[in-house]
């Protein structure tokens, strides 16, 4: 799933990809290294049938490793959601329900 992200201290957005989504967090692949404990803003693009929903969350990096090699720029990390607006949590729960059904 494609995502956009920005560091909490920067207005510049970047793209990445997400796997293994849950109500509490994500497994992400970034083109750059992140610090554990760092807060990031995420924009997730969730497709539900023919409908595309976007949700925005504040997340904290809780672990980080190199998926391939530093030269490839493929960093894998786990994030926990810190702040998800209630309307976006409903969209996320509906998306997760559609995956399991």
Secondary structure per residue as TSV (DSSP state, phi and psi in degrees):
chain	resnum	aa	ss	phi	psi
A	1	X	-	360.0	130.5
A	2	X	E	-74.1	149.0
A	3	X	E	-138.2	161.3
A	4	X	E	-117.6	144.3
A	5	X	E	-143.9	156.5
A	6	X	E	-145.7	147.5
A	7	X	E	-69.6	149.6
A	8	X	T	-60.4	-27.2
A	9	X	T	-98.6	14.4
A	10	X	-	-139.3	137.7
A	11	X	-	-83.4	-5.8
A	12	X	-	-81.8	126.9
A	13	X	-	-95.5	148.9
A	14	X	E	-130.2	168.2
A	15	X	E	-111.1	153.8
A	16	X	E	-154.4	-167.4
A	17	X	E	-138.4	151.6
A	18	X	E	-120.8	145.6
A	19	X	E	-135.9	164.1
A	20	X	S	55.6	57.1
A	21	X	-	-83.0	145.5
A	22	X	-	-142.7	178.6
A	23	X	S	-67.2	-20.1
A	24	X	S	-102.4	-15.0
A	25	X	E	175.2	-167.3
A	26	X	E	-145.3	156.5
A	27	X	E	-100.6	123.8
A	28	X	E	-120.7	152.5
A	29	X	E	-117.6	122.1
A	30	X	E	-116.3	154.4
A	31	X	S	-83.7	0.5
A	32	X	S	-139.4	158.5
A	33	X	-	-79.7	140.7
A	34	X	-	-115.0	159.5
A	35	X	-	-96.6	140.9
A	36	X	T	-63.1	134.3
A	37	X	T	92.5	-8.1
A	38	X	-	-73.6	140.7
A	39	X	E	-96.7	137.8
A	40	X	E	-135.5	150.7
A	41	X	E	-95.5	133.1
A	42	X	E	-121.0	140.6
A	43	X	E	-118.1	117.3
A	44	X	E	-104.7	139.0
A	45	X	E	-109.9	107.3
A	46	X	E	-107.7	123.3
A	47	X	E	-100.6	129.9
A	48	X	E	-126.6	96.0
A	49	X	T	66.9	-125.7
A	50	X	T	-91.5	-0.1
A	51	X	E	-95.4	137.2
A	52	X	E	-112.1	119.9
A	53	X	E	-107.8	144.3
A	54	X	E	-116.9	132.5
A	55	X	E	-126.7	149.9
A	56	X	E	-121.8	133.2
A	57	X	E	-137.1	158.0
A	58	X	E	-102.1	131.1
A	59	X	E	-133.8	158.6
A	60	X	E	-117.8	132.6
A	61	X	E	-72.0	123.0
A	62	X	E	-110.2	-19.6
A	63	X	E	-156.3	159.3
A	64	X	E	-151.6	138.2
A	65	X	E	-150.9	171.3
A	66	X	E	-94.6	120.5
A	67	X	S	-73.7	-46.4
A	68	X	S	-112.3	-75.4
A	69	X	-	-163.2	147.1
A	70	X	G	-53.7	-36.7
A	71	X	G	-63.5	-24.6
A	72	X	G	-84.1	-18.4
A	73	X	T	67.0	39.5
A	74	X	-	-120.2	94.2
A	75	X	E	-103.6	134.8
A	76	X	E	-108.4	136.5
A	77	X	E	-149.5	157.9
A	78	X	E	-107.8	136.8
A	79	X	E	-126.8	146.0
A	80	X	E	-103.8	138.1
A	81	X	E	-71.6	130.9
A	82	X	E	-100.4	-42.7
A	83	X	E	-141.8	118.1
A	84	X	E	-127.3	118.9
A	85	X	-	-57.2	144.3
A	86	X	H	-52.4	-42.0
A	87	X	H	-66.9	-31.8
A	88	X	H	-75.0	-32.5
A	89	X	H	-64.8	-36.8
A	90	X	H	-62.6	-44.5
A	91	X	H	-60.9	-42.8
A	92	X	H	-64.0	-45.6
A	93	X	H	-62.0	-40.6
A	94	X	H	-63.5	-40.5
A	95	X	H	-63.3	-46.7
A	96	X	H	-64.3	-38.8
A	97	X	H	-61.4	-39.8
A	98	X	H	-66.9	-30.7
A	99	X	H	-71.5	-35.9
A	100	X	H	-85.4	-14.7
A	101	X	-	-94.3	360.0
